[in-house]
Amino acid sequence: MAYNDVYEGWKKDPEGFWMEAAGAIDWTKKPTKALFDENAPIYEWFSDGMVNTCYNAVDRHVEAGNGDRTAIIYDSPITGRKEKVSYGELQSRVASLAGALRSKGVEKGDRVIIYMPMVPQALEAMLACSRLGAIHSVVFGGFAANELAVRIDDAQPKAIIAASCGLEPGRVVDYKPLLDGAIKLAQHKPDFCLIFQRDEKLAELTAGRDHDWYEAQEGVAPAECVPVEGNHPVYILYTSGTTGAPKGVVRPTGGHLVALNWTMKNIYNVDPGDVFWAASDVGWVVGHSYICYGPLIHGNTTIVFEGKPVGTPDAGTFWRVISEHNVRTFFTAPTAFRAIKRDDPKGDLIKGYDISCLRALYLAGERADPDTIEWAQDVMKVPVYDHWWQTETGYTIVGNPAGIEALPVKIGSPTVPMPGYDVQILDEGGHPMGPNELGAIAIKLPLPPGTLPTLWNAEDRYRKSYLKTFPGYYETGDAGMIDEDGYLYIMARTDDVINVAGHRLSTGGMEEVLASHPEVAECAVIGVSDQLKGQLPVGFLCLNKGSASSDEDVIKECVKLVRDKIGPVAAFKLAVVVDRLPKTRSGKILRGTMVSIADSQAYKMPATIDDPVILDEIKDALQTIGYAQS
């Protein structure tokens, strides 16, 4: 069946479409209908069904005779360890861990914070919570104590599950002092903590509060799966906002199961038993949807990778993992490929590996510039699909439905909306705009199953953040346009559309041009205040390793490129060469913080920043062109 038929079929009968998709999930009690709209614009899906996430992700595969199939492959180039966990082994491990939690009082509806590195036990912790109907909230391992404390106070967990440490190239990150500091800072105190001890750094346990991961499971009966309502939250995930209190995105159980299962074949084109690899972290939404839940619900093998795209040991590590573990579909962020391209511009390292098992590469998490896509296609010799979604939605809004029909790729576009999403471009007054006109990207309500129905204990904030600007629509916060073929182009965050002398210009469009320069490995453009023109663009350029050109020459050539491709209207004259860009740990560039530094405004140190020292380097670079007063 063609994509257009599927999409139009959803539009004509959304209820029938999603009820049919729900048939692929094992329900304790089937829902009587899909959409519950009595409290619009707060919508729910499959609310009167009864179901369990862990049963669908683990137990049903064992009961179907697939207990010997590999569920998880753990690959840690940092430690050199590798491990395969079958579905049968995963079932016994998760049931045992859930039994330990239950014996200490964790029940349906209780919250549990998980603070873990990239090890199989992180997935086991998530699944053990969902087995009991407890609501987990994974916090990125190594997050600062005060940020963890904020999440403890918001979620009010009965328990915290943590590891003794995480590992980065060349260093051990000691989690336990961070956890202790967070509990001390938080007003809410957990009843107990469960600590997974890693050999690289054993933690000192606090008597009476902390319990060893394995000792807590001794002599405890394994827990069975507890059915929950379709609208019961499976997890809370705090968005990594750079300002204000973090927003707790709520993920409802029924819609989460139905939607993720649908995406595995229809978008990612994998069949049960295939190896699916999302190179991300359990602390981010990609880790929830496509390291843990999506692949396991669908009966795939998922990879837990404890490493980096470069430096563990080199820029060929992705190729090794794909080749060694027979990966069929690979998903990562464009920033990972920019790092590989910077270290190995000609892609020489891939020649040492056979990646013929791979069918496609999927990119998401930030704009994928054409240069990165073209480089990846050229080096990997597979289709490269950009796709766009958000923490709030939990899965693809706009993508290429390769399992239905692989549509022609238009580089620069994540392709077309998926069933469930009516994506529109609106002007500031909320009116639909024509083809190729830049505006705010909004989605007509209701959002499809599995997307956020609200924020944790903050419905007013949910309405204000997402529903207020364009009544009847969900505001994505992104700006872009749709062409005459229905392909969407994400040009920038709404905040990153700058106004230069009355002309609305996309910083993303300028970044696309800069990235096309052969010596530019990575770049960012921000709008800085200007008395004459209102705003002016400033470019930040990271050059390829071993670049033969001088910084001055590259800057001159980049200024000319923007002038030639976009025109003098862009007023692009300022650029600086920097070693690196400030990013969150998930790879997003902190453009808003860079704008504050350039305009000499106060800013809050982002909790998710990868390395705070980078901000000083950005300030120094800006001062060389007359911005960021000391």
C-alpha positions in Angstrom: 0.0 0.0 0.0 1.3 3.5 -0.8 1.9 6.2 1.8 -0.8 8.5 0.4 -3.4 5.7 0.8 -2.4 5.0 4.4 -2.3 8.7 5.3 -5.7 9.4 3.6 -7.1 6.3 5.3 -6.1 7.7 8.7 -7.6 11.1 7.8 -11.0 9.6 6.7 -11.2 7.3 9.8 -8.8 8.1 12.6 -10.7 6.0 15.1 -10.6 2.9 12.8 -6.9 3.5 11.9 -5.8 3.5 15.5 -8.1 0.7 16.7 -6.6 -1.5 14.0 -3.1 -0.5 15.1 -4.1 -1.3 18.7 -4.8 -4.9 17.6 -1.1 -5.6 17.4 -0.8 -5.0 21.2 -1.7 -7.7 23.8 -4.4 -6.1 26.1 -5.7 -7.5 29.4 -8.9 -5.7 28.5 -9.3 -4.3 25.0 -10.3 -0.6 24.8 -13.9 0.1 23.6 -12.7 3.1 21.5 -9.5 4.9 20.5 -10.1 8.7 21.2 -11.5 10.1 24.5 -12.2 13.8 23.8 -14.6 14.7 26.6 -12.0 17.1 28.1 -10.8 18.7 24.8 -8.3 20.2 24.2 -6.9 17.7 26.7 -7.2 14.4 24.8 -6.6 10.8 25.8 -6.3 7.5 23.9 -7.4 3.9 24.7 -8.3 5.1 28.3 -10.7 2.3 29.2 -8.3 -0.5 28.1 -6.2 -2.4 30.5 -2.6 -3.3 29.5 1.0 -3.7 30.7 4.0 -2.3 29.0 6.5 -4.8 30.3 4.3 -7.7 29.3 4.2 -6.4 25.7 7.9 -5.7 25.6 9.2 -8.9 27.2 6.8 -11.6 28.4 4.6 -12.0 25.3 7.7 -12.8 23.2 8.8 -15.5 25.6 5.3 -17.0 25.7 5.3 -16.9 21.8 8.3 -19.2 21.9 10.9 -16.5 21.2 12.6 -16.6 24.6 16.0 -17.6 23.1 15.9 -14.5 20.7 18.5 -11.8 21.7 16.7 -8.8 23.3 19.7 -6.7 24.2 23.2 -6.5 22.9 25.5 -4.5 25.3 28.6 -3.1 23.7 31.0 -1.0 25.7 34.2 0.1 23.8 35.1 2.0 27.0 35.4 -1.2 29.1 35.7 -3.7 26.3 32.7 -5.6 27.6 30.1 -7.2 25.4 27.0 -9.1 26.5 23.9 -10.6 24.9 20.7 -10.9 26.9 17.9 -13.1 25.5 14.2 -12.3 26.0 14.0 -15.2 28.4 16.9 -13.9 30.5 15.5 -10.4 30.4 12.1 -11.7 31.7 13.7 -13.4 34.7 16.0 -10.4 35.4 13.1 -7.8 35.2 10.7 -9.9 37.2 13.3 -10.4 39.9 14.1 -6.7 40.1 10.4 -5.8 40.1 10.0 -8.2 43.0 12.7 -6.4 44.9 11.1 -3.1 44.3 7.7 -4.4 45.3 9.1 -6.0 48.5 10.2 -2.5 49.5 6.8 -0.9 48.9 6.8 0.2 45.2 3.3 -0.1 43.8 1.2 1.0 40.8 1.3 4.8 40.5 4.4 5.3 42.6 7.2 7.2 41.0 10.8 5.9 40.7 13.7 8.0 39.4 16.3 6.1 37.4 19.9 7.6 37.3 21.9 5.2 35.2 24.6 5.0 32.5 24.3 3.0 29.3 24.2 -0.5 30.7 21.5 -3.2 30.2 20.5 -2.7 33.8 19.1 0.8 32.9 16.6 -0.9 30.6 15.9 -3.6 33.2 15.1 -0.8 35.7 12.7 0.9 33.3 10.9 -2.4 32.5 10.7 -3.4 36.2 8.9 -0.2 37.0 6.5 -0.6 34.1 6.0 -4.2 35.2 4.6 -3.0 38.5 2.7 0.0 37.0 5.1 2.3 38.7 5.9 5.5 36.8 9.6 5.9 36.1 11.5 9.1 35.4 14.9 8.6 33.9 17.4 11.4 34.6 20.5 11.5 32.5 23.3 9.8 34.4 25.9 12.3 35.7 23.4 15.2 35.8 24.4 17.8 38.4 23.0 17.3 42.0 20.9 20.4 41.9 19.2 19.4 38.7 18.5 15.9 40.0 17.1 17.5 43.2 14.6 19.6 41.2 13.4 16.4 39.5 13.1 14.6 42.8 11.0 17.4 44.2 8.7 17.4 41.1 8.3 13.7 40.7 8.4 12.8 44.4 9.7 9.3 43.9 9.3 6.5 46.4 12.6 5.1 45.2 15.7 6.0 43.2 17.6 3.4 41.2 21.2 4.4 40.4 24.5 3.1 39.4 27.7 3.7 41.3 29.3 5.4 38.3 29.2 6.2 34.6 32.1 6.1 32.2 33.3 8.7 29.8 36.4 8.3 27.6 39.4 8.6 29.9 37.4 9.2 33.1 35.0 7.7 35.6 31.9 9.8 36.6 31.2 9.1 40.3 27.3 9.1 40.5 26.9 8.3 44.2 28.1 11.7 45.5 25.9 13.4 43.0 22.9 11.3 44.2 23.7 11.9 47.8 24.0 15.7 47.2 20.7 15.7 45.3 18.8 13.9 48.1 20.3 16.3 50.6 19.2 19.3 48.5 15.7 18.0 47.8 12.8 18.6 50.1 11.3 15.3 49.2 13.2 12.2 50.4 12.9 8.8 48.7 12.1 5.8 50.9 15.1 3.9 49.6 17.7 3.7 46.8 18.8 0.7 44.8 22.5 0.9 43.7 24.0 -1.1 40.9 27.7 -1.4 41.8 30.1 -1.2 38.8 33.6 -2.5 39.1 35.2 0.7 37.9 34.0 2.6 41.0 32.2 1.0 44.0 30.0 3.3 46.0 29.7 3.5 49.7 26.1 2.7 50.6 24.2 4.8 53.2 23.0 2.4 55.9 19.2 2.0 56.1 18.5 3.9 52.8 20.7 2.3 50.1 20.5 -1.3 49.0 22.7 -3.3 46.7 21.1 -4.2 43.4 21.7 -7.9 43.7 21.4 -8.3 47.5 17.9 -6.7 47.3 16.7 -9.4 45.0 17.9 -12.3 47.1 15.0 -14.4 48.5 12.4 -12.2 46.9 9.5 -13.6 44.8 9.5 -12.4 41.2 6.8 -9.9 40.3 4.0 -10.5 37.8 2.9 -7.9 35.3 0.3 -5.4 36.8 -2.3 -4.3 34.2 -2.9 -0.5 34.2 -5.4 1.7 32.4 -4.6 2.9 28.9 -4.2 6.5 30.1 -2.0 5.5 33.1 1.5 7.1 32.7 4.3 4.7 31.9 6.9 7.5 32.5 7.7 11.1 33.1 10.5 12.6 31.1 11.8 16.1 32.0 12.7 18.2 28.9 16.2 19.6 28.9 15.0 23.2 28.8 17.7 25.9 29.2 15.6 28.2 31.3 13.0 27.8 34.1 11.8 24.7 35.8 12.0 21.5 33.7 8.8 20.3 32.1 7.7 16.8 33.0 6.4 15.2 29.8 3.9 12.5 30.6 3.7 9.4 28.4 0.4 7.4 28.6 0.7 3.6 28.5 -1.8 2.5 25.8 -1.0 5.1 23.1 2.8 4.6 23.8 2.5 0.9 23.1 0.3 1.2 20.0 2.3 4.1 18.4 5.8 2.8 19.0 4.9 -0.7 17.7 3.4 0.9 14.5 6.6 2.9 13.8 9.0 0.0 14.0 7.8 -1.5 10.7 6.1 1.4 9.0 8.9 4.0 9.5 12.1 2.0 10.4 11.2 -1.0 8.2 12.4 -3.7 10.6 10.8 -7.1 11.2 10.8 -8.9 14.6 14.2 -10.4 15.2 16.1 -7.7 13.2 18.8 -5.8 15.0 17.8 -2.1 15.5 20.4 0.4 16.9 19.6 3.9 18.2 22.9 5.5 19.3 21.6 7.7 22.0 21.2 7.6 25.8 18.4 6.4 28.1 18.3 9.9 29.6 16.8 11.3 26.4 13.5 10.5 24.6 15.3 8.5 21.8 16.6 6.2 24.5 13.1 5.7 25.9 11.4 5.2 22.6 14.0 3.4 20.5 16.7 1.9 22.8 14.2 0.5 25.3 10.6 0.3 24.4 10.0 0.4 20.6 12.4 -2.4 19.6 11.4 -4.6 22.5 7.6 -4.2 22.0 8.1 -5.1 18.4 10.3 -8.1 19.1 13.6 -6.7 17.8 17.1 -6.9 19.2 18.2 -3.5 20.6 21.8 -2.3 21.2 22.9 -0.6 24.4 26.2 1.2 23.4 28.4 2.7 26.0 30.7 4.8 23.8 31.0 7.9 21.6 31.1 8.3 17.9 34.7 9.4 18.1 37.4 8.6 20.6 36.2 5.1 21.7 38.7 4.4 20.2 38.3 6.3 16.9 35.8 7.6 14.3 35.2 4.0 13.0 33.5 2.7 16.1 30.0 3.0 14.6 31.1 1.0 11.6 32.4 -1.7 13.9 29.2 -2.0 15.8 27.0 -2.1 12.7 29.2 -4.8 11.1 29.8 -6.9 14.2 26.2 -7.0 15.4 24.5 -7.2 12.0 22.5 -3.9 12.4 19.7 -3.5 9.9 18.5 0.0 10.8 20.7 2.7 12.5 19.4 5.8 14.1 21.5 8.7 15.6 21.8 12.5 15.7 23.4 14.5 12.9 25.9 15.9 15.4 27.4 12.4 15.8 28.1 12.3 12.0 29.5 15.7 12.0 32.0 14.6 14.6 32.9 11.5 12.5 33.3 13.6 9.4 35.5 16.1 11.2 37.9 13.3 12.4 37.7 11.3 9.2 36.7 13.7 6.4 37.3 11.2 3.6 35.5 8.3 5.4 38.6 6.1 5.2 37.9 4.1 8.4 34.7 2.6 7.0 36.8 0.6 4.5 37.9 -1.7 7.2 34.3 -2.9 7.9 31.5 -4.7 6.0 28.3 -2.8 6.7 26.3 -4.5 3.9 23.8 -5.7 6.6 22.6 -2.1 7.0 19.5 -1.0 5.1 19.2 2.7 6.1 20.4 5.5 8.4 17.9 7.7 10.2 18.9 11.1 11.6 16.9 13.2 14.2 17.4 15.4 17.2 18.4 18.6 15.3 18.4 19.9 11.7 20.3 17.6 9.4 22.3 19.9 7.1 22.5 18.7 3.4 26.3 18.4 3.6 26.2 15.9 6.5 23.5 13.9 4.7 25.4 13.8 1.4 28.6 12.8 3.2 26.8 10.0 5.1 25.2 8.7 1.8 28.5 8.9 0.0 30.4 7.0 2.7 27.8 4.5 3.8 26.2 3.7 0.4 22.7 3.4 2.0 19.6 5.7 2.1 19.8 8.5 4.7 16.5 9.5 6.1 16.2 12.7 8.1 13.1 12.7 10.4 11.6 15.1 12.8 10.0 14.7 16.2 10.2 15.9 19.7 10.4 14.8 23.4 6.8 15.8 23.6 5.6 13.5 20.8 7.8 10.5 21.6 8.1 9.4 17.9 8.1 10.7 14.4 6.0 13.7 13.3 7.4 14.0 9.9 9.6 11.3 8.2 10.0 8.9 5.4 7.8 5.8 5.8 10.3 3.3 4.4 8.2 0.3 5.6 5.2 1.5 3.7 6.8 3.2 0.8 10.3 4.7 0.6 9.5 8.2 -0.8 12.0 10.2 -2.8 14.5 12.0 -0.6 14.6 15.8 -0.8 17.8 16.8 1.0 16.9 19.4 3.6 13.4 18.0 4.3 12.5 15.2 6.8 9.8 14.3 4.1 6.1 14.1 5.0 3.7 13.9 8.0 3.0 10.5 9.5 -0.6 9.3 10.1 -1.9 11.0 13.1 -0.2 14.3 12.4 -2.0 17.1 10.5 1.0 19.5 10.1 0.3 23.1 9.1 2.3 26.3 8.6 0.7 29.3 10.3 1.4 33.0 10.3 1.5 35.0 13.6 -2.3 35.4 13.5 -2.8 31.6 13.2 -3.8 31.6 9.5 -2.5 28.9 7.2 0.2 29.9 4.8 0.9 28.9 1.2 3.5 26.6 -0.2 7.1 27.6 0.5 6.1 30.4 2.9 8.1 30.5 6.2 5.9 30.3 9.3 5.3 28.6 12.6 4.9 24.8 12.4 1.7 23.7 14.2 -0.2 20.4 14.5 -4.0 20.3 14.4 -5.4 18.8 17.5 -5.9 16.1 18.6 -2.3 14.8 18.6 -2.1 11.1 17.9 -1.7 8.3 20.5 1.5 8.2 22.6 2.1 11.9 22.5 1.9 14.0 25.7 -1.6 14.5 27.0 -0.3 17.0 29.6 2.7 17.9 31.8 3.2 16.2 35.2 1.2 18.1 37.8 1.2 21.2 35.5 -1.9 21.2 33.2 -2.0 25.0 33.1 1.6 25.1 32.0 0.9 22.6 29.3 -2.0 24.7 28.0 0.1 27.8 28.1 3.3 26.3 26.6 1.6 24.4 23.7 -2.0 25.2 23.2 -2.5 28.9 23.8 -0.7 30.6 20.8 -2.8 28.8 18.2 -6.2 27.7 19.5 -7.0 24.2 18.1 -3.4 23.5 17.4 -0.3 22.2 19.2 2.6 24.7 18.8 5.8 22.9 18.0 8.1 25.8 18.6 9.7 25.2 15.2 9.6 27.4 12.1 9.5 26.1 8.6 7.6 25.7 5.4 5.8 23.0 3.3 6.5 22.8 -0.5 4.0 22.1 -3.3 4.6 18.3 -2.8 3.8 18.3 0.9 7.4 18.0 2.1 8.1 19.9 5.3 11.3 21.9 5.8 12.4 22.7 9.3 14.3 26.0 9.1 14.9 26.9 12.8 13.3 27.1 16.2 10.8 29.8 16.2 13.2 31.8 18.3 15.9 31.4 15.7 14.1 33.2 12.9 15.8 36.5 12.9 14.6 39.9 11.7 17.3 41.7 9.7 16.0 45.1 8.6 12.4 43.9 8.4 13.3 40.7 6.6 12.5 37.4 8.4 15.4 35.1 7.8 16.1 31.5 9.0 19.4 31.0 10.7 19.1 27.3 9.7 19.1 28.4 6.0 22.4 30.2 6.6 23.9 27.2 8.5 23.0 25.0 5.5 25.1 27.3 3.3 28.0 27.5 5.7 28.1 23.7 6.1 28.5 23.3 2.4 32.0 24.8 2.6 34.5 21.9 2.2 36.6 23.0 5.3 33.6 23.5 7.6 32.9 20.4 9.8 30.2 22.0 11.9 28.6 25.4 12.3 26.0 27.5 14.0 24.4 30.9 13.2 22.7 33.2 15.8 21.1 36.6 15.6 22.7 39.3 17.7 21.2 42.7 18.5 22.1 45.5 16.1 20.9 49.2 16.5 20.6 49.8 12.8 19.1 46.5 11.4 17.5 45.1 14.6 19.4 41.9 14.3 22.5 40.6 12.5 23.6 37.1 11.9 26.9 35.8 13.3 28.4 32.5 12.2 30.5 30.1 14.3 32.6 27.7 12.3 34.4 24.5 13.4 36.9 23.4 10.8 37.9 19.9 9.7 40.9 18.5 11.5 44.1 19.1 9.5 42.5 21.9 7.5 45.1 23.5 5.2 43.2 26.8 4.8 43.7 29.8 7.2 40.8 30.8 9.4 40.7 34.2 7.7 40.4 32.6 4.2 37.6 30.3 5.3 35.7 33.2 6.9 36.0 35.3 3.7 34.8 32.4 1.6 31.9 31.7 3.9 30.7 35.3 3.9 30.8 35.2 0.1 28.9 31.8 0.0 26.0 33.3 2.0 26.0 36.4 -0.1 25.9 34.3 -3.3 23.3 31.7 -2.1 21.0 33.8 0.1 21.8 37.3 -1.0 22.9 40.6 0.4 19.6 40.8 2.3 21.1 38.3 4.9 23.7 40.9 5.9 26.0 38.1 6.7 29.4 39.6 7.4 30.5 38.3 10.8 31.9 34.9 11.5 34.4 33.4 13.9 36.3 30.1 13.9 36.0 28.1 17.2 37.2 24.7 18.2 33.8 23.5 19.3 30.2 24.5 19.9 28.4 24.5 23.2 25.9 21.6 23.2 23.6 19.7 25.5 24.6 16.2 26.2 22.1 15.0 23.6 23.8 17.1 21.0 21.6 20.2 20.6 23.5 23.4 20.1 22.8 26.0 22.8 22.0 28.9 20.4 19.9 30.8 22.9 22.7 30.8 25.5 25.1 32.0 22.7 22.7 34.9 21.9 22.7 35.9 25.6 26.5 35.9 25.7 26.7 38.0 22.5 24.2 40.5 23.7 25.9 40.7 27.1 22.7 39.5 28.8 22.6 37.4 32.0 22.0 33.7 31.4 21.5 30.6 33.4 24.1 27.9 33.0 22.2 25.2 31.1 21.9 22.1 33.2 22.4 19.8 30.2 25.5 21.5 28.9 28.2 19.0 27.9 31.2 21.2 29.0 30.6 24.7 30.6 34.2 25.8 29.6 33.0 26.1 26.0 30.9 29.1 26.9 34.1 31.0 27.9 35.6 30.1 24.6 32.5 31.4 22.8 32.7 34.7 24.7 36.3 35.1 23.8 35.5 34.5 20.2 32.6 37.0 20.2 34.8 39.7 21.8 37.2 39.5 18.9 34.4 40.8 16.7 33.1 43.4 19.1 30.4 41.5 21.0 30.1 40.0 24.5 31.4 42.9 26.5 33.6 41.8 29.4 
